[in-house]
Amino acid sequence: SVANATPRVIDALDLPLDTTGVVVIGAKGISRRLGLERGDVVLGVNGQGVADASDFAALVSRPAPGWDLRLLRNGRQMGLRLQG
């Protein structure tokens, strides 16, 4: 599951205070097996920026063969490809 990067979420996950956007707060089951981790910050999906959790939900609900995620993990940007 994901949530907006609020002060409460940032504090709970010990993220940098300037974190913005969408944070993975629970990576279980398929999400975990696909490589998402608690505390990942989702920066973009399929080349489109993600400002909040509703943006993320809209982008991943579109029919697609997969998703290219741009993430921030432990201060480093990385890409992750998920097959649909």
Phi and psi in degrees as GROMACS dihedral restraints (atoms count N, CA, C in turn):
[ dihedral_restraints ]
;  ai    aj    ak    al  type     phi  dphi    fc
    3     4     5     6     1  -127.3    20    10
    4     5     6     7     1   161.0    20    10
    6     7     8     9     1  -147.6    20    10
    7     8     9    10     1   158.7    20    10
    9    10    11    12     1   -66.8    20    10
   10    11    12    13     1   149.1    20    10
   12    13    14    15     1   -78.4    20    10
   13    14    15    16     1    80.0    20    10
   15    16    17    18     1   -89.2    20    10
   16    17    18    19     1   164.3    20    10
   18    19    20    21     1   -54.6    20    10
   19    20    21    22     1   -37.3    20    10
   21    22    23    24     1   -65.1    20    10
   22    23    24    25     1   -44.5    20    10
   24    25    26    27     1   -66.0    20    10
   25    26    27    28     1   -44.2    20    10
   27    28    29    30     1   -58.3    20    10
   28    29    30    31     1   -44.5    20    10
   30    31    32    33     1   -67.1    20    10
   31    32    33    34     1   -44.4    20    10
   33    34    35    36     1   -62.5    20    10
   34    35    36    37     1   -33.5    20    10
   36    37    38    39     1  -101.0    20    10
   37    38    39    40     1     5.5    20    10
   39    40    41    42     1    54.8    20    10
   40    41    42    43     1    46.4    20    10
   42    43    44    45     1   -92.4    20    10
   43    44    45    46     1   161.0    20    10
   45    46    47    48     1   -57.2    20    10
   46    47    48    49     1   144.1    20    10
   48    49    50    51     1   -61.3    20    10
   49    50    51    52     1   -23.1    20    10
   51    52    53    54     1   -91.6    20    10
   52    53    54    55     1    12.8    20    10
   54    55    56    57     1   -63.1    20    10
   55    56    57    58     1   133.2    20    10
   57    58    59    60     1  -131.7    20    10
   58    59    60    61     1   162.9    20    10
   60    61    62    63     1    98.7    20    10
   61    62    63    64     1  -137.1    20    10
   63    64    65    66     1  -117.3    20    10
   64    65    66    67     1   132.7    20    10
   66    67    68    69     1  -117.9    20    10
   67    68    69    70     1   135.9    20    10
   69    70    71    72     1   -76.2    20    10
   70    71    72    73     1   117.1    20    10
   72    73    74    75     1  -103.3    20    10
   73    74    75    76     1   -15.2    20    10
   75    76    77    78     1  -150.6    20    10
   76    77    78    79     1   117.6    20    10
   78    79    80    81     1  -119.3    20    10
   79    80    81    82     1    96.3    20    10
   81    82    83    84     1  -125.7    20    10
   82    83    84    85     1   162.5    20    10
   84    85    86    87     1    56.2    20    10
   85    86    87    88     1  -125.9    20    10
   87    88    89    90     1   -63.1    20    10
   88    89    90    91     1   -38.4    20    10
   90    91    92    93     1   -59.6    20    10
   91    92    93    94     1   -43.6    20    10
   93    94    95    96     1   -66.1    20    10
   94    95    96    97     1   -44.5    20    10
   96    97    98    99     1   -64.4    20    10
   97    98    99   100     1   -29.2    20    10
   99   100   101   102     1   -81.8    20    10
  100   101   102   103     1    -7.7    20    10
  102   103   104   105     1   111.8    20    10
  103   104   105   106     1    -2.2    20    10
  105   106   107   108     1   -74.2    20    10
  106   107   108   109     1   146.4    20    10
  108   109   110   111     1  -130.6    20    10
  109   110   111   112     1   148.2    20    10
  111   112   113   114     1   -55.6    20    10
  112   113   114   115     1   130.5    20    10
  114   115   116   117     1    97.1    20    10
  115   116   117   118     1    -9.4    20    10
  117   118   119   120     1   -62.3    20    10
  118   119   120   121     1   139.8    20    10
  120   121   122   123     1  -106.8    20    10
  121   122   123   124     1   120.4    20    10
  123   124   125   126     1   -84.2    20    10
  124   125   126   127     1   117.4    20    10
  126   127   128   129     1   -95.7    20    10
  127   128   129   130     1   -30.9    20    10
  129   130   131   132     1  -164.1    20    10
  130   131   132   133     1   158.4    20    10
  132   133   134   135     1  -133.3    20    10
  133   134   135   136     1   123.6    20    10
  135   136   137   138     1    50.5    20    10
  136   137   138   139     1    42.7    20    10
  138   139   140   141     1    82.6    20    10
  139   140   141   142     1     0.9    20    10
  141   142   143   144     1  -110.2    20    10
  142   143   144   145     1   136.5    20    10
  144   145   146   147     1   -66.1    20    10
  145   146   147   148     1   154.1    20    10
  147   148   149   150     1  -121.4    20    10
  148   149   150   151     1   114.6    20    10
  150   151   152   153     1   -91.3    20    10
  151   152   153   154     1   -32.7    20    10
  153   154   155   156     1  -154.8    20    10
  154   155   156   157     1   177.2    20    10
  156   157   158   159     1   -62.1    20    10
  157   158   159   160     1   -32.5    20    10
  159   160   161   162     1   -69.8    20    10
  160   161   162   163     1   -36.2    20    10
  162   163   164   165     1   -59.9    20    10
  163   164   165   166     1   -46.9    20    10
  165   166   167   168     1   -59.4    20    10
  166   167   168   169     1   -48.2    20    10
  168   169   170   171     1   -60.3    20    10
  169   170   171   172     1   -41.4    20    10
  171   172   173   174     1   -64.8    20    10
  172   173   174   175     1   -42.2    20    10
  174   175   176   177     1   -68.9    20    10
  175   176   177   178     1   -41.1    20    10
  177   178   179   180     1   -82.4    20    10
  178   179   180   181     1   -10.8    20    10
  180   181   182   183     1   -87.0    20    10
  181   182   183   184     1   -11.3    20    10
  183   184   185   186     1   -71.8    20    10
  184   185   186   187     1   141.1    20    10
  186   187   188   189     1   -59.1    20    10
  187   188   189   190     1   128.9    20    10
  189   190   191   192     1  -160.1    20    10
  190   191   192   193     1   150.5    20    10
  192   193   194   195     1   -71.2    20    10
  193   194   195   196     1   -13.8    20    10
  195   196   197   198     1   176.9    20    10
  196   197   198   199     1  -178.7    20    10
  198   199   200   201     1  -133.1    20    10
  199   200   201   202     1   134.8    20    10
  201   202   203   204     1  -100.5    20    10
  202   203   204   205     1   111.7    20    10
  204   205   206   207     1   -99.2    20    10
  205   206   207   208     1   139.8    20    10
  207   208   209   210     1  -107.2    20    10
  208   209   210   211     1   120.8    20    10
  210   211   212   213     1  -122.4    20    10
  211   212   213   214     1   158.8    20    10
  213   214   215   216     1  -116.5    20    10
  214   215   216   217     1   118.3    20    10
  216   217   218   219     1  -130.8    20    10
  217   218   219   220     1   121.7    20    10
  219   220   221   222     1    53.0    20    10
  220   221   222   223     1    40.3    20    10
  222   223   224   225     1    81.4    20    10
  223   224   225   226     1     1.3    20    10
  225   226   227   228     1  -117.9    20    10
  226   227   228   229     1   136.4    20    10
  228   229   230   231     1   -78.7    20    10
  229   230   231   232     1   143.1    20    10
  231   232   233   234     1  -151.7    20    10
  232   233   234   235     1   162.8    20    10
  234   235   236   237     1  -111.5    20    10
  235   236   237   238     1   151.0    20    10
  237   238   239   240     1  -144.0    20    10
  238   239   240   241     1   125.9    20    10
  240   241   242   243     1  -103.3    20    10
  241   242   243   244     1   124.1    20    10
  243   244   245   246     1  -112.9    20    10
  244   245   246   247     1   131.0    20    10
  246   247   248   249     1   -86.5    20    10
  247   248   249   250     1   139.4    20    10
